[in-house]
Amino acid sequence: MSYHASRRSLLTAAAIAAVSAAGVASYAAVGGPGGEGGGPPRDAGPPDDGRPGDRPPGRAPDRAALLRLVAGMSLAEKVGQLFVSRAYGHSATDPDPADAEQNLKLFGVRTAAELVSRYHLGGIIYFSWAHNTRGPQQIAELSAALQRAAAGTGSGVPLLLSTDQEHGAVARIGKPATLLPGAMALGARHGAGGTSGTSGAGGSTGGGTGGSTGHTGTGPDSAAAAEARRAARIAGAELAAMGIRQDYAPVADVNVNPANPVIGVRSFGSDPQAVAALVAAQVRGYQGAGVAATAKHFPGHGDTETDSHVGLPVMRHSRAQWEELDEPPFRAAVEAGVDAVMTAHIVFPALDPSGDPATLSRPIVTGILRERLGFRGVVVTDALDMAGVRQKYGDDRVPVLALKAGCDQLLNPPDLGLAHRSVLAAVEAGELSQARIEESVLRILELKARRGLFDAAHTAAGKTDALVGIPAHLTAADEIAAGTTTLLANPVKLLPLDPSAAPRVLVTGTDPASPSGTTGPPTAVLARELTALGCRATAVPPARALAAAPGNAAVLVCTYNVPEGDDPQRTLVTELLATGVPVVVVAIRNPYDPARLPACAAELATYTWTDVEMRAAARVVTGAVRPSGRLPVPVPGRYPLGHGLSYD
């Protein structure tokens, strides 16, 4: 090692020590865990009052110490801090042979630890398909080993380890970790708000005969926001226990388009003020547990009909519509102190007529997010391997243009080596200044310091057993889910079934793959839970449903995103109705399904097909829990926003 390199390493080590000492002092001054020092809380119990002016717990970074740290880093180390990459394998140093070969093919190294060292990475993102998430203890060990690899690099800066753990439809980590209701399910929680009414034969709110008590109205009450925050605090505590300190959640998109192929139930709903309140609540929940929250996908992905993973969506809202519909949740996230905001790979002509996706748009990232909303935290791109950001420019230009637009973290480029070289070349050519690079690096280091990584990067031994998937969290997940199931129609008062009569119930329909690979299948889970509650329930595949239907008190049909027009799910429901056995539709993802099906004896929406939602639905079907969920989106042609029935 040269004298200059050795001296730089010593200076960097001294700067890290200074940052760590400042962090420890700040941490001790506020009483350690659970106070303003951040880190995992002493418990993940009920959240605090969540007053709008509250700022989430976090350590105040020592800016002077961080500036010294940046000054001691080489250009390659600074550029490395901007990148968050995938890496294959369950182990940082001893991956399975197939994962080692994949790393070698993509990155020129066999292990994640070598990848961190080669590129001086700022972070690693965990994916189940990259075999990073086999179980809590394995994840914690992977995190610790990656942090040891980062500590051994020239800069010694800890990694910001991240994942997409939205819960509901997107979950990279499965059981035995706690799996909670997703965003739209949380948006459906019914508290004290709304007005009561009755539902008649058609199931719509208003007068009628033979209906159930109904609720209408929009906007979450304080109880709903508190439960959203409680869910995020539990989720954050478990992530932190596994060494993951950034979650790409909550989704701040307002889903006003039933045809949206990529957001849908990942959104809290279609009411911008309701979404804003729940986004702010979850920001406080995650960050109160020591995990950086990331509001996504700026400037709003809720009214698109193209999936940015496979194409380039165009958002047609006017500027006025954006301000009314899409801006409020992001503004609420910023005001709640969110650590990071993720950009969307969408074209938004009213905000930038250039045709560039928002990720590469300076008018959007700098002009609106930074200047209009006043966001001073980290801007992270959505994954750079997605088609939406790669259609107009090459993979060598995208990371450079994202930085010029005002982004800080460059997430998962398709070719990490090319992206890293391209940013270095742009600095050397003067297209990007050193000052611009250092501006982003400083923001990233401030986030790491605020989340305590400079003095507590490694996961404490035994933390996973003490916090991940513990009985208190599992019980809380069921409690939160209990208020999410929405009874949409019950014209003949079929529900609740009387479990004391041990009714025979058939469960059939669609069984989509588990988001985490550890739950379901939903029809089997629903049948099992109904049996546990006193019914005699059997799950059968659709091909056997018609023959098995006679003699049952009801047939429950799980539907999943029924399209317009002819569809096997519509055919199944129609044929089952012809048997004369009462049919109950259970829409297990998008709540729009009932509008595309014949009217049935009862209709439910669960918003997610994971075990926790199937258990909640079973409790509603049997009357163990009175339904109280309300639609967080309207169902065109059938039900208004806020619609939901209960039992008399």
C-alpha positions as CSV (number, residue, x, y, z in Angstrom):
1,M,0.0,0.0,0.0
2,S,1.3,3.4,-0.9
3,Y,2.0,6.2,1.7
4,H,-0.9,8.2,0.3
5,A,-3.3,5.3,0.4
6,S,-2.2,4.3,3.9
7,R,-2.6,7.9,5.1
8,R,-6.1,8.1,3.5
9,S,-7.1,4.9,5.3
10,L,-5.9,6.2,8.6
11,L,-7.8,9.5,8.1
12,T,-10.9,7.6,7.1
13,A,-10.7,5.4,10.1
14,A,-10.3,8.4,12.4
15,A,-13.3,10.1,10.7
16,I,-15.4,7.0,11.2
17,A,-14.4,6.8,14.8
18,A,-15.4,10.4,15.2
19,V,-18.8,9.8,13.7
20,S,-19.3,6.7,15.9
21,A,-18.3,8.6,19.0
22,A,-20.7,11.4,18.1
23,G,-23.4,8.9,17.5
24,V,-22.9,7.1,20.8
25,A,-22.8,10.4,22.7
26,S,-26.1,11.5,21.1
27,Y,-27.5,8.0,21.7
28,A,-26.6,8.0,25.4
29,A,-28.0,11.5,25.8
30,V,-31.5,10.4,24.9
31,G,-31.5,7.2,26.9
32,G,-30.6,4.6,24.3
33,P,-33.1,2.3,22.5
34,G,-36.6,3.6,22.1
35,G,-35.6,7.3,22.6
36,E,-34.6,9.8,19.9
37,G,-31.4,7.8,19.4
38,G,-33.2,5.4,17.0
39,G,-32.4,1.8,16.7
40,P,-34.8,-1.1,17.4
41,P,-37.2,0.0,20.2
42,R,-37.4,-1.8,23.5
43,D,-40.6,-3.4,22.2
44,A,-42.8,-3.1,19.2
45,G,-45.9,-2.5,21.1
46,P,-48.6,0.1,20.5
47,P,-47.2,3.3,18.8
48,D,-47.1,6.6,20.5
49,D,-49.7,9.3,19.8
50,G,-48.3,10.2,16.4
51,R,-49.0,13.9,16.5
52,P,-48.5,15.5,13.1
53,G,-45.6,17.6,14.4
54,D,-43.7,14.6,15.7
55,R,-40.4,13.7,14.0
56,P,-39.5,10.0,14.0
57,P,-36.7,8.8,16.3
58,G,-33.2,9.1,14.8
59,R,-29.8,10.3,15.8
60,A,-28.7,13.7,14.8
61,P,-25.7,13.2,12.5
62,D,-22.4,15.0,13.2
63,R,-22.1,16.8,9.9
64,A,-18.6,18.0,10.5
65,A,-17.4,14.4,11.2
66,L,-19.2,13.1,8.1
67,L,-17.6,15.8,6.0
68,R,-14.2,14.7,7.2
69,L,-15.1,11.2,6.4
70,V,-16.0,12.2,2.8
71,A,-12.8,14.2,2.4
72,G,-10.8,11.0,3.3
73,M,-12.5,8.9,0.6
74,S,-11.1,8.3,-2.9
75,L,-13.3,9.1,-5.9
76,A,-14.0,5.4,-6.5
77,E,-15.1,5.0,-2.8
78,K,-17.4,8.0,-3.1
79,V,-18.9,6.7,-6.3
80,G,-19.3,3.2,-4.7
81,Q,-21.4,4.7,-1.9
82,L,-24.0,5.7,-4.4
83,F,-24.7,2.2,-5.6
84,V,-27.0,-0.4,-4.0
85,S,-26.7,-3.7,-5.8
86,R,-28.1,-7.2,-5.6
87,A,-25.8,-10.1,-4.8
88,Y,-26.6,-13.8,-5.0
89,G,-26.3,-16.2,-2.1
90,H,-27.5,-16.9,1.4
91,S,-23.9,-16.3,2.7
92,A,-21.6,-13.4,2.2
93,T,-18.5,-15.6,1.9
94,D,-19.7,-19.2,1.2
95,P,-22.7,-19.1,-1.3
96,D,-24.0,-22.2,-2.9
97,P,-22.1,-23.0,-6.1
98,A,-24.9,-21.9,-8.5
99,D,-25.0,-18.5,-6.7
100,A,-21.2,-18.2,-6.8
101,E,-21.3,-18.8,-10.6
102,Q,-24.1,-16.2,-11.0
103,N,-22.0,-13.6,-9.1
104,L,-19.0,-14.5,-11.2
105,K,-21.0,-14.1,-14.4
106,L,-22.5,-10.7,-13.5
107,F,-19.9,-9.1,-11.3
108,G,-16.6,-10.9,-11.8
109,V,-16.5,-12.1,-8.2
110,R,-17.8,-15.2,-6.5
111,T,-19.2,-13.8,-3.2
112,A,-21.1,-10.8,-1.9
113,A,-18.3,-9.9,0.3
114,E,-15.9,-9.6,-2.6
115,L,-18.5,-7.5,-4.5
116,V,-18.7,-5.0,-1.6
117,S,-14.9,-4.8,-1.5
118,R,-14.5,-4.4,-5.3
119,Y,-17.0,-1.6,-5.8
120,H,-17.0,0.0,-2.3
121,L,-20.7,-0.4,-2.3
122,G,-23.0,1.8,-0.2
123,G,-25.6,-0.9,0.1
124,I,-27.0,-4.4,-0.8
125,I,-30.6,-5.1,-1.6
126,Y,-32.0,-8.5,-0.5
127,F,-34.2,-10.6,-2.8
128,S,-35.7,-14.0,-2.2
129,W,-34.9,-14.9,-5.8
130,A,-31.3,-14.1,-5.2
131,H,-31.5,-16.6,-2.2
132,N,-30.7,-13.9,0.4
133,T,-33.8,-14.5,2.6
134,R,-34.0,-18.2,3.7
135,G,-34.8,-17.3,7.3
136,P,-34.3,-14.7,10.1
137,Q,-31.1,-16.2,11.6
138,Q,-29.6,-16.7,8.1
139,I,-30.5,-13.1,7.1
140,A,-29.0,-11.7,10.3
141,E,-25.8,-13.7,9.7
142,L,-25.6,-12.6,6.1
143,S,-26.1,-8.9,7.3
144,A,-23.3,-9.2,9.9
145,A,-20.9,-10.8,7.4
146,L,-21.6,-8.1,4.8
147,Q,-20.9,-5.4,7.4
148,R,-17.6,-7.1,8.3
149,A,-16.7,-7.0,4.6
150,A,-17.6,-3.3,4.4
151,A,-15.5,-2.6,7.6
152,G,-12.5,-4.2,5.9
153,T,-12.6,-1.9,2.8
154,G,-10.6,1.2,2.4
155,S,-13.4,3.6,3.5
156,G,-14.8,1.2,6.2
157,V,-18.2,2.8,5.8
158,P,-21.0,0.5,6.9
159,L,-23.6,-0.8,4.4
160,L,-27.2,0.2,4.2
161,L,-28.9,-3.1,3.8
162,S,-32.4,-2.9,2.2
163,T,-35.3,-4.9,0.9
164,D,-38.9,-4.5,-0.4
165,Q,-40.9,-5.7,2.6
166,E,-44.2,-3.8,1.9
167,H,-46.2,-6.7,3.3
168,G,-49.3,-7.9,1.6
169,A,-48.6,-8.5,-2.1
170,V,-44.9,-7.7,-1.9
171,A,-42.8,-9.5,0.8
172,R,-39.2,-10.7,0.3
173,I,-39.1,-12.3,3.8
174,G,-41.6,-14.9,4.8
175,K,-42.4,-17.0,7.8
176,P,-41.3,-17.4,10.6
177,A,-41.1,-13.6,10.4
178,T,-44.3,-11.8,11.0
179,L,-46.4,-11.1,7.9
180,L,-48.8,-8.2,8.2
181,P,-51.7,-6.9,6.1
182,G,-50.7,-4.9,3.1
183,A,-51.4,-1.3,2.3
184,M,-54.9,-1.5,0.8
185,A,-56.0,-3.8,3.6
186,L,-54.7,-1.2,6.1
187,G,-56.6,1.4,4.2
188,A,-59.8,-0.6,4.6
189,R,-59.6,-0.6,8.4
190,H,-62.7,0.9,9.9
191,G,-62.5,3.0,13.0
192,A,-64.9,5.4,14.5
193,G,-65.4,7.5,11.4
194,G,-68.1,7.3,8.7
195,T,-71.8,7.3,8.7
196,S,-74.1,4.4,9.1
197,G,-76.7,3.2,6.7
198,T,-78.2,0.0,5.5
199,S,-77.6,-2.2,2.4
200,G,-80.4,-3.7,0.4
201,A,-80.4,-6.6,-2.1
202,G,-77.9,-5.0,-4.4
203,G,-75.5,-4.4,-1.6
204,S,-75.2,-0.7,-2.3
205,T,-75.4,1.9,0.5
206,G,-78.6,3.6,1.2
207,G,-82.1,2.3,1.9
208,G,-83.4,-1.1,1.0
209,T,-84.7,-4.3,2.4
210,G,-83.0,-7.3,3.9
211,G,-79.5,-5.7,4.2
212,S,-76.9,-5.3,6.8
213,T,-75.6,-2.2,8.6
214,G,-73.4,-0.2,6.3
215,H,-70.6,2.4,6.7
216,T,-69.7,5.2,4.3
217,G,-67.3,8.0,4.2
218,T,-63.6,8.5,3.5
219,G,-60.4,9.3,5.2
220,P,-58.8,7.3,8.0
221,D,-59.6,8.0,11.6
222,S,-56.9,8.1,14.2
223,A,-57.4,4.5,15.1
224,A,-56.7,3.4,11.5
225,A,-53.6,5.5,11.3
226,A,-52.4,4.1,14.7
227,E,-52.8,0.6,13.4
228,A,-50.9,1.4,10.3
229,R,-48.1,2.8,12.4
230,R,-48.2,-0.2,14.7
231,A,-47.8,-2.5,11.7
232,A,-44.9,-0.6,10.4
233,R,-43.2,-0.5,13.8
234,I,-43.5,-4.2,14.1
235,A,-42.2,-4.7,10.6
236,G,-39.3,-2.3,11.2
237,A,-38.3,-3.9,14.5
238,E,-38.1,-7.3,12.8
239,L,-36.1,-5.9,9.8
240,A,-33.7,-4.1,12.1
241,A,-33.2,-7.3,14.1
242,M,-32.1,-9.0,10.9
243,G,-29.6,-6.2,10.1
244,I,-31.9,-4.5,7.4
245,R,-32.0,-0.8,8.0
246,Q,-33.8,0.5,4.9
247,D,-37.2,-0.7,3.7
248,Y,-38.6,0.4,0.3
249,A,-42.0,1.1,1.9
250,P,-44.5,2.7,2.3
251,V,-46.1,3.0,-1.2
252,A,-47.3,6.6,-1.5
253,D,-49.1,6.2,-4.8
254,V,-52.8,7.0,-4.9
255,N,-54.5,4.2,-6.9
256,V,-57.2,5.8,-8.9
257,N,-57.0,3.5,-11.9
258,P,-58.6,0.0,-11.5
259,A,-56.6,-1.1,-14.5
260,N,-53.2,-0.2,-12.9
261,P,-51.2,-3.4,-13.3
262,V,-48.4,-2.7,-10.9
263,I,-49.7,-0.7,-7.9
264,G,-53.3,-1.8,-7.1
265,V,-53.5,-3.2,-3.6
266,R,-49.9,-2.0,-2.8
267,S,-51.5,1.4,-2.4
268,F,-53.5,2.5,0.6
269,G,-56.3,3.6,-1.6
270,S,-57.8,6.3,-3.9
271,D,-58.4,9.1,-1.4
272,P,-55.2,11.3,-1.4
273,Q,-55.8,12.6,2.1
274,A,-56.4,9.1,3.5
275,V,-53.3,7.8,1.8
276,A,-51.3,10.8,3.1
277,A,-52.3,10.1,6.7
278,L,-51.4,6.4,6.4
279,V,-48.1,7.0,4.6
280,A,-47.1,9.5,7.4
281,A,-48.1,7.0,10.0
282,Q,-46.0,4.2,8.5
283,V,-43.0,6.5,8.1
284,R,-43.1,7.2,11.8
285,G,-43.6,3.5,12.5
286,Y,-40.7,2.2,10.5
287,Q,-38.3,5.0,11.6
288,G,-39.4,4.6,15.2
289,A,-38.1,1.1,14.9
290,G,-34.7,2.3,13.6
291,V,-35.4,1.5,9.9
292,A,-35.2,4.1,7.1
293,A,-38.6,4.4,5.4
294,T,-38.8,5.0,1.7
295,A,-41.9,6.7,0.2
296,K,-42.4,5.5,-3.4
297,H,-42.9,6.0,-6.4
298,F,-42.4,9.8,-6.9
299,P,-44.1,11.7,-8.4
300,G,-46.9,9.1,-8.3
301,H,-47.6,5.8,-10.1
302,G,-51.3,5.4,-9.2
303,D,-52.9,6.2,-12.5
304,T,-50.9,4.3,-15.1
305,E,-51.8,1.3,-17.2
306,T,-48.3,0.1,-18.0
307,D,-46.0,-1.8,-15.6
308,S,-42.7,0.1,-15.5
309,H,-40.9,-3.3,-15.0
310,V,-41.7,-4.1,-18.6
311,G,-42.5,-0.8,-20.3
312,L,-42.5,3.0,-19.9
313,P,-45.8,4.3,-18.4
314,V,-47.1,7.7,-19.2
315,M,-49.0,9.7,-16.5
316,R,-51.7,11.9,-18.1
317,H,-52.6,14.0,-15.0
318,S,-52.5,17.7,-15.4
319,R,-50.4,19.7,-13.0
320,A,-53.5,20.7,-11.1
321,Q,-54.6,17.0,-10.9
322,W,-51.1,16.1,-9.7
323,E,-51.3,18.7,-6.9
324,E,-54.7,17.4,-5.8
325,L,-54.3,13.6,-6.2
326,D,-50.6,12.6,-6.3
327,E,-48.7,15.2,-4.2
328,P,-50.4,15.0,-0.8
329,P,-48.9,11.6,0.3
330,F,-45.4,12.6,-0.7
331,R,-45.8,15.9,1.0
332,A,-47.0,14.1,4.1
333,A,-44.1,11.8,4.0
334,V,-41.6,14.7,3.8
335,E,-43.3,16.5,6.7
336,A,-43.2,13.3,8.7
337,G,-39.4,13.2,8.3
338,V,-39.1,10.4,5.8
339,D,-35.5,9.3,5.3
340,A,-35.8,8.5,1.6
341,V,-38.0,8.9,-1.4
342,M,-37.9,6.5,-4.4
343,T,-38.5,7.8,-7.9
344,A,-40.7,6.3,-10.6
345,H,-39.8,5.2,-14.1
346,I,-42.7,7.1,-15.6
347,V,-43.1,9.9,-18.1
348,F,-45.2,12.8,-16.6
349,P,-45.6,15.4,-19.4
350,A,-47.4,17.9,-17.2
351,L,-44.4,18.0,-14.9
352,D,-41.6,17.6,-17.5
353,P,-42.5,17.7,-21.2
354,S,-39.0,16.3,-22.2
355,G,-40.2,12.7,-22.4
356,D,-37.6,11.7,-19.8
357,P,-38.7,9.3,-17.1
358,A,-39.1,10.9,-13.7
359,T,-36.0,9.2,-12.4
360,L,-33.9,11.1,-15.0
361,S,-35.8,14.4,-14.8
362,R,-34.2,17.3,-13.1
363,P,-37.5,19.4,-13.2
364,I,-39.2,16.6,-11.2
365,V,-36.5,15.3,-8.8
366,T,-34.8,18.7,-8.1
367,G,-37.4,21.2,-9.1
368,I,-40.4,19.5,-7.4
369,L,-39.2,17.0,-4.8
370,R,-36.2,19.1,-3.6
371,E,-37.4,22.6,-4.1
372,R,-41.2,22.5,-4.0
373,L,-41.6,19.9,-1.3
374,G,-38.4,20.8,0.5
375,F,-37.1,17.2,0.8
376,R,-33.5,17.1,2.1
377,G,-33.1,13.4,2.5
378,V,-31.9,10.6,0.2
379,V,-33.5,10.2,-3.3
380,V,-33.2,6.6,-4.4
381,T,-34.0,5.5,-7.9
382,D,-36.3,2.6,-8.6
383,A,-34.4,-0.4,-9.8
384,L,-32.3,0.5,-12.8
385,D,-32.7,-2.9,-14.4
386,M,-36.4,-2.1,-15.1
387,A,-37.5,-1.5,-18.7
388,G,-39.1,1.8,-17.9
389,V,-35.8,3.6,-17.4
390,R,-33.8,1.8,-20.1
391,Q,-35.9,2.6,-23.2
392,K,-34.6,6.1,-24.0
393,Y,-31.0,5.9,-22.9
394,G,-28.3,3.2,-22.6
395,D,-27.3,1.5,-19.4
396,D,-24.1,3.6,-19.4
397,R,-26.0,6.9,-19.4
398,V,-28.9,6.1,-17.0
399,P,-26.8,6.3,-13.8
400,V,-25.2,9.6,-14.9
401,L,-28.4,11.2,-15.9
402,A,-30.1,10.1,-12.6
403,L,-27.4,11.8,-10.6
404,K,-27.7,14.9,-12.8
405,A,-31.4,14.9,-12.1
406,G,-30.8,15.0,-8.4
407,C,-30.9,11.3,-7.3
408,D,-28.5,10.0,-4.7
409,Q,-28.8,6.2,-4.5
410,L,-28.6,4.2,-7.7
411,L,-30.5,1.0,-7.1
412,N,-29.7,-2.3,-8.8
413,P,-28.2,-1.4,-12.1
414,P,-28.2,-4.2,-14.7
415,D,-24.5,-4.0,-15.2
416,L,-22.8,-2.7,-12.0
417,G,-19.3,-2.5,-13.5
418,L,-20.5,-0.5,-16.4
419,A,-22.6,1.8,-14.2
420,H,-19.7,2.4,-11.8
421,R,-17.2,3.1,-14.7
422,S,-19.7,5.4,-16.3
423,V,-20.1,7.6,-13.2
424,L,-16.3,7.7,-12.7
425,A,-15.9,8.7,-16.4
426,A,-18.5,11.4,-16.1
427,V,-16.6,13.0,-13.2
428,E,-13.3,12.7,-14.9
429,A,-14.8,14.4,-18.0
430,G,-16.4,17.2,-16.0
431,E,-20.0,16.2,-16.8
432,L,-20.5,15.5,-13.1
433,S,-18.5,17.5,-10.5
434,Q,-16.8,16.0,-7.4
435,A,-19.0,18.4,-5.4
436,R,-22.1,16.8,-6.9
437,I,-20.9,13.3,-6.0
438,E,-20.0,14.4,-2.5
439,E,-23.4,16.0,-2.0
440,S,-25.1,12.7,-2.5
441,V,-22.5,10.8,-0.5
442,L,-23.0,13.1,2.4
443,R,-26.8,12.6,2.3
444,I,-26.3,8.8,2.3
445,L,-23.8,9.0,5.2
446,E,-26.2,11.2,7.1
447,L,-28.9,8.6,6.7
448,K,-26.5,5.8,7.9
449,A,-25.5,7.9,10.9
450,R,-29.1,8.8,11.7
451,R,-30.0,5.1,11.8
452,G,-27.0,4.3,14.1
453,L,-25.0,2.3,11.6
454,F,-21.6,3.8,12.5
455,D,-21.8,2.5,16.0
456,A,-24.2,-0.5,15.7
457,A,-23.9,-1.8,12.1
458,H,-23.7,-5.4,13.3
459,T,-26.8,-7.3,14.3
460,A,-26.6,-8.2,18.0
461,A,-26.5,-11.9,18.8
462,G,-29.9,-13.3,19.7
463,K,-31.8,-10.3,18.4
464,T,-33.7,-12.3,15.8
465,D,-35.0,-14.8,18.4
466,A,-36.1,-12.0,20.7
467,L,-37.9,-9.9,18.0
468,V,-38.7,-11.8,14.8
469,G,-41.9,-13.7,14.6
470,I,-42.5,-13.6,18.3
471,P,-46.0,-14.4,19.7
472,A,-46.7,-10.8,20.5
473,H,-46.1,-9.7,16.9
474,L,-48.1,-12.6,15.4
475,T,-51.0,-11.8,17.7
476,A,-50.8,-8.1,16.7
477,A,-50.9,-9.1,13.0
478,D,-54.1,-10.9,13.6
479,E,-55.6,-8.0,15.6
480,I,-54.7,-5.6,12.8
481,A,-56.1,-7.8,10.1
482,A,-59.4,-8.3,12.0
483,G,-60.5,-4.8,10.9
484,T,-59.5,-5.1,7.3
485,T,-61.9,-7.6,5.7
486,T,-64.7,-5.8,3.9
487,L,-68.2,-7.2,3.5
488,L,-69.4,-5.8,0.2
489,A,-72.8,-7.6,-0.2
490,N,-74.9,-9.8,2.0
491,P,-78.4,-9.4,0.5
492,V,-80.0,-12.6,1.8
493,K,-78.1,-12.4,5.1
494,L,-76.3,-15.7,4.4
495,L,-73.4,-14.4,6.6
496,P,-72.4,-15.0,9.2
497,L,-72.6,-18.8,9.1
498,D,-73.5,-20.4,12.4
499,P,-70.5,-22.5,13.4
500,S,-72.4,-24.1,16.2
501,A,-74.4,-25.9,13.5
502,A,-71.2,-27.3,12.0
503,P,-72.2,-26.3,8.5
504,R,-70.5,-27.9,5.5
505,V,-68.6,-25.3,3.5
506,L,-66.8,-25.8,0.2
507,V,-63.8,-23.6,-0.6
508,T,-62.5,-23.3,-4.2
509,G,-61.1,-20.8,-6.6
510,T,-57.8,-19.3,-7.5
511,D,-54.6,-20.1,-5.6
512,P,-51.9,-17.5,-6.6
513,A,-48.3,-18.0,-5.6
514,S,-47.3,-16.8,-2.1
515,P,-45.6,-13.4,-2.2
516,S,-43.0,-14.6,0.2
517,G,-43.0,-18.3,-0.8
518,T,-44.0,-19.3,2.7
519,T,-47.8,-18.9,2.9
520,G,-50.9,-20.5,1.4
521,P,-52.4,-21.8,-0.7
522,P,-55.2,-19.4,0.2
523,T,-58.1,-21.8,-0.4
524,A,-56.5,-24.4,1.9
525,V,-55.8,-21.9,4.6
526,L,-59.3,-20.5,4.5
527,A,-60.8,-24.0,4.7
528,R,-58.5,-24.9,7.6
529,E,-59.4,-21.7,9.5
530,L,-63.1,-22.2,8.9
531,T,-62.8,-25.7,10.3
532,A,-61.0,-24.5,13.3
533,L,-63.9,-22.1,14.0
534,G,-66.5,-24.9,13.9
535,C,-67.4,-25.4,10.2
536,R,-66.8,-28.6,8.2
537,A,-64.8,-27.0,5.4
538,T,-63.1,-28.6,2.5
539,A,-60.9,-27.0,-0.2
540,V,-61.1,-28.4,-3.7
541,P,-59.6,-27.2,-7.0
542,P,-62.0,-25.5,-9.5
543,A,-62.2,-28.6,-11.7
544,R,-63.8,-30.6,-8.8
545,A,-66.0,-27.7,-7.4
546,L,-69.2,-28.4,-9.4
547,A,-69.3,-32.0,-8.4
548,A,-68.5,-31.3,-4.7
549,A,-70.9,-28.3,-4.3
550,P,-74.3,-30.1,-3.6
551,G,-75.0,-30.5,0.1
552,N,-72.9,-27.6,1.3
553,A,-74.3,-24.6,3.2
554,A,-72.2,-22.4,1.0
555,V,-69.4,-22.4,-1.6
556,L,-66.7,-19.8,-1.0
557,V,-64.9,-18.9,-4.3
558,C,-61.6,-17.1,-4.0
559,T,-61.1,-14.8,-7.0
560,Y,-57.9,-13.0,-8.1
561,N,-58.0,-10.0,-10.4
562,V,-60.9,-11.0,-12.6
563,P,-60.6,-9.3,-16.0
564,E,-63.3,-7.8,-18.1
565,G,-65.0,-10.3,-20.5
566,D,-64.8,-14.0,-20.6
567,D,-62.6,-15.6,-17.9
568,P,-62.5,-19.0,-16.2
569,Q,-63.2,-17.4,-12.9
570,R,-66.4,-15.9,-14.1
571,T,-67.4,-19.2,-15.7
572,L,-66.8,-21.0,-12.4
573,V,-69.0,-18.6,-10.4
574,T,-71.7,-18.8,-13.0
575,E,-71.8,-22.6,-13.0
576,L,-71.7,-22.8,-9.2
577,L,-74.7,-20.4,-9.0
578,A,-76.6,-22.7,-11.3
579,T,-76.3,-25.5,-8.7
580,G,-78.5,-23.6,-6.3
581,V,-75.9,-23.7,-3.5
582,P,-75.3,-20.2,-2.1
583,V,-72.0,-18.7,-3.5
584,V,-69.8,-16.3,-1.6
585,V,-67.2,-14.5,-3.6
586,V,-63.9,-13.7,-1.8
587,A,-61.9,-11.2,-3.8
588,I,-58.4,-12.0,-2.5
589,R,-56.5,-9.2,-4.3
590,N,-58.1,-6.3,-6.1
591,P,-61.6,-5.5,-4.8
592,Y,-62.9,-4.8,-8.3
593,D,-63.7,-8.5,-8.9
594,P,-67.4,-8.5,-7.8
595,A,-68.3,-5.9,-10.5
596,R,-67.1,-8.4,-13.1
597,L,-69.0,-11.3,-11.7
598,P,-72.7,-12.2,-11.4
599,A,-74.3,-11.1,-8.1
600,C,-73.8,-13.7,-5.4
601,A,-75.2,-14.5,-1.9
602,A,-72.3,-12.6,-0.4
603,E,-69.2,-10.7,-1.5
604,L,-66.0,-10.1,0.5
605,A,-62.8,-8.3,-0.2
606,T,-59.5,-9.2,1.7
607,Y,-57.0,-7.2,-0.5
608,T,-54.3,-9.9,0.1
609,W,-54.2,-13.6,-0.1
610,T,-51.6,-14.3,2.7
611,D,-52.5,-16.4,5.7
612,V,-53.2,-13.5,8.0
613,E,-55.9,-12.1,5.7
614,M,-57.4,-15.6,5.1
615,R,-57.7,-16.1,8.9
616,A,-59.4,-12.7,9.2
617,A,-61.8,-13.6,6.4
618,A,-62.7,-16.9,8.1
619,R,-63.5,-15.0,11.3
620,V,-65.8,-12.7,9.5
621,V,-67.6,-15.5,7.6
622,T,-68.3,-17.3,10.9
623,G,-69.2,-14.1,12.9
624,A,-66.2,-14.5,15.2
625,V,-65.5,-10.9,14.2
626,R,-68.0,-8.4,12.9
627,P,-66.9,-7.0,9.5
628,S,-65.8,-3.4,9.8
629,G,-63.6,-2.8,6.7
630,R,-64.5,-0.1,4.2
631,L,-63.5,0.1,0.6
632,P,-60.5,2.4,0.3
633,V,-61.2,2.6,-3.5
634,P,-64.5,2.7,-5.4
635,V,-65.6,-0.3,-7.3
636,P,-66.9,1.3,-10.6
637,G,-70.5,0.4,-11.4
638,R,-71.0,-1.4,-8.0
639,Y,-69.8,0.2,-4.8
640,P,-68.7,3.7,-3.8
641,L,-65.5,4.7,-1.9
642,G,-66.0,4.0,1.8
643,H,-68.6,1.3,1.3
644,G,-68.7,-1.6,3.8
645,L,-71.3,-3.7,5.6
646,S,-71.5,-5.2,9.0
647,Y,-73.9,-7.6,10.8
648,D,-77.1,-6.4,12.4
